[in-house]
Amino acid sequence: MSTVYRVTPPPENPELAGGVLAIDLKALADNWRFMADKAAPATCAATVKADAYGLGLEPVVTTLWAAGCRTFFVALPHEGAALREILPEAVIYVLDGLLQGQAAYYGEHSLRPALASLDEIREWADYCQTQQARLPAAVHVDTGISRLGLSEAEVRSLAESSALLGAFRVTLVMSHLACGDEPGHEMNEIQRKRFDVLRAMLPDAPASLANSPGTFLGEGFGYDLVRPGIALYGGNPFASRPNPMKPVVSLYAPILQLRSLAEGETVGYGATWKASRPSRIAILGAGYADGYLRSLSWPANDGPAQVCIGGSYAPVVGRVSMDTICVDVTDVDEDFLQRGVRAEIMGAHITVDEVAKWAGTIAYEILTSLGMRYTRLYAPADS
Ligand SMILES: *Cc1c(COP(=O)(O)O)cnc(C)c1O
């Protein structure tokens, strides 16, 4: 895809004249199959919260369903309801748990809360009673991340309450890793052992501990179901190992203007960058309102941040503005320095993890920050 959008867009397609976000659904499907293979014999689900990490819920989940994925995790009940519209047969878990007073909404959309406290469990049990049905739900236990999940004491109380356990169906017991992206971290083994202790107190049910990085921790971490997110979307599941996933997201912004600067002239708000030689500067049509974070401004974190034009890298200079970024194209092939030519901001030459590093953040935040102004192009999975 890298070569396709580098060219000047056809004038008859004004939408493509601005920023373009290209999403490779075939790479997404390949990444899911790769994770499913890693996870086997455990089942591979998919985490699709936050609009499938910013990539678009509908194209992502229909692609994953076609690849064979049947279980999905969202964060919020309304995300679950949107997903239910698209996939009537899917199993859908809501990771934020049972939001207060919303049990009937979960019931209407056949959503399964990941119940994370005794309060939530009581509320779900009450709702099940009104429906006279043992509705399915996950029980989310905390094993050391101290985020959502029942404490050990709460698991004990639940285990002793046949009234609560009799009211609903535990279809999954789950927990979440704090340090899965660091394979050698002692927390992984500690959490796995705690998970086994807590699980043993609860009714026999399928278990799930692993997110994307957890899926690579190997023997003993896969349990019955893994629930990767970031790896499916091309992010590196490891903190410090090469990325085994295929890139899914490419981002292009057009050159709006080219200018020549004399030595000593400055670029952008705050005049933070000064030309140390006569320089060519390209102004690109994307900015922080599009999710190109302001922290990518020169000199960035371990930067400067780069874009790619005609196969050459060009550093981001000056501050990122709302709608524009400026790049130093002095060393870029003159053939590509034309108004309307596309710069790759992310894609074949620049990974989402590199952009994240320059911004001082993680790939998750880059993807979920992608703005709504891009024209989105989806390359189908079956082409
Ligand atoms: C977001 C999330 C996941 C997916 O994590 P990745 O690191 O993106 O694979 C899995 N489980 C829980 C509880 C989550 O919040």
The ligand as a MOL file (V3000), in Angstrom:
LIG
                    3D

  0  0  0     0  0            999 V3000
M  V30 BEGIN CTAB
M  V30 COUNTS 15 15 0 0 0
M  V30 BEGIN ATOM
M  V30 1 C -7.5170 -3.6450 26.7480 0
M  V30 2 C -7.5390 -4.9510 27.4380 0
M  V30 3 C -7.0920 -6.1180 26.7710 0
M  V30 4 C -6.3560 -6.0640 25.4550 0
M  V30 5 O -5.0230 -5.7000 25.7340 0
M  V30 6 P -3.8840 -5.5760 24.6330 0
M  V30 7 O -2.6840 -5.2350 25.4220 0
M  V30 8 O -4.3100 -4.4860 23.7030 0
M  V30 9 O -3.7800 -6.8770 23.9400 0
M  V30 10 C -7.2920 -7.3320 27.3880 0
M  V30 11 N -7.8540 -7.4000 28.6310 0
M  V30 12 C -8.2480 -6.3050 29.3060 0
M  V30 13 C -8.8350 -6.4590 30.6620 0
M  V30 14 C -8.0870 -5.0530 28.7510 0
M  V30 15 O -8.4590 -3.9630 29.4370 0
M  V30 END ATOM
M  V30 BEGIN BOND
M  V30 1 1 1 2
M  V30 2 1 2 3
M  V30 3 2 2 14
M  V30 4 1 3 4
M  V30 5 2 3 10
M  V30 6 1 4 5
M  V30 7 1 5 6
M  V30 8 2 6 7
M  V30 9 1 6 8
M  V30 10 1 6 9
M  V30 11 1 10 11
M  V30 12 2 11 12
M  V30 13 1 12 13
M  V30 14 1 12 14
M  V30 15 1 14 15
M  V30 END BOND
M  V30 END CTAB
M  END
